[in-house]
Amino acid sequence: MKRIFRAFALWRYRLPAAAHLVVLFARAERLVTPPPAPPPERRGDVEHTCTTVLATSPLPSGGGAGGGVDRRRHYFFGTMFLGAVFGRIRGRALDVAEMKRFANLAALAGYFDDLVEAAPPPAPPPAGRGDAIPQTSAKQVLHHHESSVPRLPSPRGEGPGVGPETYGRAADPSGLAIHLLQQAYTDVPAHHAEAFRENLLCVFQVETEGRQRKLPAPTEAEISRLTAEKGGCSVLLFRYLLADELSAAEHQAIFEFGHFMQLCDDIFDLWHDRQNGTATLVTVWTEQGDLGRLEACFEQQAARVGEAIRQIGISAGRRETAIQTVFFLVAVTRVCLRHYRCLQKKHGTLPLENRRQMVVDMARWKFQLQVVAELFANRSKQHCESSYRNIHTRRNRP
């Protein structure tokens, strides 16, 4: 009886979260379909432009992330997932205007990623021209006005650098990148504008400096910092598009969530990152044959996200439903990790050069059914019991 009650305490939050995601992804499936050519009166329509970019943005040639993978779905579905998590935390879903802002920023992220992969960064502009900026240490990037928020620990070189505006103008003569960037600046509420620009610069520098590809190879500690920095700052950019105030506890939770999302992304992109020569924790540990270390890191970061969300001063229902929304990503990535484990068991080692075996396409029914099974699996018993204890401990506090 106790086990049944514990399962009920968990599923009262997981079922609403799952149902909400099903509806969101169904809407995303329709929106990601390439739109028809716009009529003359809509050619300057930002909404149509964003949808067009998400549906038809050019993918880089070669073995990059776009090689055979629908990057449009990756960005748009990821945006919808972020909106679901943020909506659960604040207690109400994103409205149409907020989703438009998210769509524009997702289009900007996808478009800049393609530009960066397609061509090297241009040379820094002369001093005093363009938007030349000092490449500050990430420790100096202020993510929030409260001093309790930790600074990012990734060092950067000093001297002039190239900002996103200069890069966009040089790498994209069509002007679409700058259009999306300026629209993103316009969309940000005034009280989040400075933090948004600082985090955008942080993400841009990680993308363009190529520190994960330089020789000598970066250390595991440096790669770990890059993973947290890129993922945390990227997800915070979307949060800054919402007008709601951002507390220190929520800031930390979203940063941990972004770190987790980046780790999940690296797990799925293992084959592509190796082809591009990009060093991630996933490429390093799998090349060493240490899949167990990767699985442990993944589970630890997933647990950290849950604990960070529970530190936010919101109701137990909102906290636990947000955590169960994140659990969907946990289940999806566990399926990918289990696939790697099966390959290692079958071959004795991972066939890292075999694209057909290594790339896990979640559009296939085979993997989708495994995700459903993972959501209902008994292996989540420990998570269930921890969630049950957490809910009732807080509920019984004076």
N, C-alpha and C positions, 0 to 999 in steps of 0.2 A: 504493500500500500504506500509506503514511504517513497519507493522508487516511482510509482505512478504520479504521486503528488509533485515530486521533483520535476518529472518530465513535463507535467502540466504547467508548472511555474516557468519553465523555459519556453515552451511552445506558445504560451499566451503572448510572448513578444516576438518569437521567430515567425509565426504564421502571418501576422500583420505586416512584418517587414518583408517577407517573401512575396506576399500578394501585391504590396506596393511596388516592388521591383519588377514584377511581371507586367504590371500596367505600364510602368515607365519604359521598359525595354520594348514593349509592343509599340508605344508611341515613337520611340527612337527608330525602330525598324522602318516606319513609314517616312519619317523625316529625313533619313539618311539616303533615300532614293534620289538619284539625280533629278533636279528640277528642270522643267522646260526652259527655253530661252525667255528671259523676262521681257514684258512689253516695255515700250519706251518710257512710260511713266514710272516704272519700277527699276530702271537701270541704276539709279543711285540709292536704292533701298538697301539699308544696311542688313536687315533681316534676310533679304533674298541673297545678298552678297555672301553672308556667312554660311547660309545653307548651301549655296553653290560651291564654296570653297570646301566645306565638309564633304560634299558629295563628289566633287570632280577635281580636287587639288592634285597637281602633278606629283607623282611619286618618283624618287630618285632611282636611277638605273643601277644595275648591279645587285649585290647581295645584301643590300640594306634592309631596314625593317620593313620596307614596302615590298620587298621581293616576294611576291606571291601571297602576301598578307594584306587584307583590306584595312589599311590604316585609317580610312574614314570611319569605319565602325569602331575601331580602337579608341579614337579620340571622342567621338560623339557619345558612345555608350559609356565611356569613362566619365564624361561630363554629367550625364544623367545620374550615374551612380554617386558622384560627389554631391549633386543636388539633393539626392535622397538622404544621404548621411547628414548633411547640413540641416535639412528640413527636420529630421528627427531630433537633432540636438536642440534646435530653437523652438520646436513645438508646432511648426506650421510649414507646409510645403512651399516651394519656391513659386512665385507668381510668374506670369508670362514675361513681364519686363525683365525679371531676374534671369529667367532661362535664356532670353535673348542675349543678355550680357555674357552668360556662360558660353553660349554658342559662339559668340564673336571671339572670346578668349581662346576657346578650343580651336577655332579656325586659325587664329594667330599662332598658337603653339604648333599645330601641324604644319603650317606653311613655313615657319621659321626652321623647324626641324628639317624639312626638305631642302631649304636653301643652304643650311649648314652642311648637310651631307653631300650636296651636289657640288659645292665649291668651297675653297678655303677662305677664311676671313680676309677682308681687304686690309691693306696697310693702314696704320693709325694716321688720322688727318693731322696736318700741321697744327702746332699750338695756337690756340685762340680761334680755331675755325671748327665748324660743325658742332658735334656734341661730345668732343673729347672730354674724357673724365678720368680721374685718378683711379687706378685699380686698387681699391682699398682691401684690407683684410676683411674676410667674412666676419671676423670678430667685431668689426666696427659697424656691421650692418645692424641697425636697430629695427627689430621686428615689432616692438610694442613699446609703449611709453613707460611701462612698469619695469623697474630694474630687476625684478625677480625672474624675468624671462631670460633663459640662457642665451648667450651669443654663440654663433656658429664658429667652430674652431678650425676652419680651413684657411691656411695662409695664402696670400697672393703676392705677386711681385708688385713693385712700385713702378711708377712711371705712367705716361699717357696710354690710354686704351681707346678702344672703339666701342661706342654705345650702340644700343639696338637701332636707334634712328639712323645713324650713319651707315651701319651695316645693311639695314633694310634698303636704303637708297642705292647703295653700291651693288648689292647682290640681286635686286629685283627691279629692273628698269620699268616694269609694268606699273609700279606704284601700289600694288594691292597690299603688300606687306605693311607699308606705311599707313595706308588707309585703315587696316585692321588695328594697327598699333595705336593710332590716334583715337580710334573709336573706343579702344580699351581704356585709354586715359580719360576719355569723356565719361565713360560708364562708372568710374570709381567714385564713390561718395567722398566728399571733400575731406572728412576726418580720417579717411584711410589712404589718401592720395600719396603721402610721403612714404608710408610703409609699403605700398604697392610698388612704387618706383624702385625702392631699395631691393625688394625681393625679386623684381623683374630683372634688375641688373645682376643680381647674384646668380639667378638661373642662366641668364644670357652668358655670363662669363664662364660658367661651368661648361656650357654647350660649345663655346667657341674657342676656349683656350686649349682644348684637346689634352688636358692633363691626364686623362685616363688612357691616352694612346702614346704618350711621349716615352722616350727611352732615356735613362733606364726605366724599367717597369716600376710603377708606383707600388708602395708597400700595401699590405692588407689594411693597415690602419688608415692610410690615406684614401684608399678605395672606399672604406667604410664611411669616412667623413664625407666623401663626395656623394655617396648614395643617400645619406641622410640629408645633406644640404640641398641636392637637386630635388629630391622628392618632397621634403618638407616645405621648401620655399615655393615650389610649383603649386602645391595644394593650397598654401596660404594665399596665393594670388587670387584664386577663385573665391576664397572666403572674404577677401577684402572687397569683392564686388557687392557684397551684401551690406546694407546700411546698419545692421545690428552691431552694437558694441561688442568688442572682442576682449574677454577677460584673459588674465594670465593663464588660468587653468585651461580654458578652451584653446588658447593659442598653443599651449604645450601639447594638448591632445591632438590638434589638427596637424602639428608638426610631426608627431609620432605616427599619425595616420599616413601622412605623405611619405615618410620614410618607409613605412610598410608597403605602400602602393608601389614605390620605386623598386623595392626588393622583389615584389611579385612580378613586376614588369621585366626585371632582369632575369627572373627564373624562366619566364615564357620566351624571352629573347635570346636564350643561351646560344642557339645555333647562329643566329644573325650577328650577335656581338662577336662571336669568334671569327666569323667571316670578315667582319669590319676591323678586326684587331683591337676591339674595345675591351679593356680589362674591367671586369666586375668581380664581386665576391663569388658570383655563380660560376664564371669562367675559371677563376683561379681554383676553387675547391673541386669542381668537377674534373678539371685537368689533373688534379692530384688524386682523383679517385675517392675523395672524401665527401660523398653524398650525405652521409650522416651529419656532418658538421653543418651543411646547408640546411637540412631539415630542422636541426636544433635551433639554428639562427632564425629561421622562419617562424617557428612556434614561439620562440621567446619574444620576437617583435610583435607578433599577433597578441600575445598576452599583455605586452606593454601598452598597446593601443587600448585594450579593454580597461586596464587600470587607469590610464590617463583620462579616458572618457568618464570614468566613475568619480574623478576628482572635480568635475564640472558641477557647479551649484545648480543643478536642475533636478526635476522629479525623477524618482526611480523608474517610472514608466518610460520617460523620454530617454534616460540613460541606457536602459536595457534594450529598448527597441533600436536605438542607434548602434549598440554593440552587435545585435543580431543582424542588422543591415550589413555591418562590416563582415560578419561571419560568412556572408555569401561569398565575398572575395577569398576568405580563408578556405572555404570548400572548393572553389574553383582552382585555387593554386595547389591545394593538396592533391587534386586529381592529376595535375601536371607533374608534381613531385613523385606521385605513385607510378606514373608512366615511366619516368626516368629510372625509378627503382626496379621496375619490371625489366626494362631494357638491360640494366646492369646485371641483374640476376640471369637473364637469358644469355648474354654475350660474355659475361665475366667482367666486362668494362663497358662504359657508355660509348656507343658508336657516334662520337662527337662530329664526325665529318659527314654523316648520313642525314641529309636534310629530311628525307621522307620519314625517317623514324624519329628524329629528334624534335621536329616542329609539331606542337600540339595545337591543332585547329579547333577551337571551341565552337565553331559553327557546325561541327559534325555531331550527329545524334549520339554516336558512341560516347563521346566525352560529356555531352549534356546529360545523358542518363546517369553517368557516373557522378556528376555534380549533385543530381537529385538524391542518389543513393548516399552520398557523403552528408548531405543535410539531415538525413534520417538515420545515419549510421550510429551504432552503439559506441564508436570510438570517441564521440563527443560527450560521453558520460561524465568525464572529469570536468569538462567545460560546464556541463549542466549542473553538477553538484556545486561547483564554484560560484556559478551565477545564482543558484538557489540560496546558498549561504550568504552571499553578498546582499541580495535583496532583503532577506529577512533580518540580517544583522542591522542594516540601516533602518529598517522599518521598526525594530524594537528598541532603538536608541531613545533615551529620554529627550 
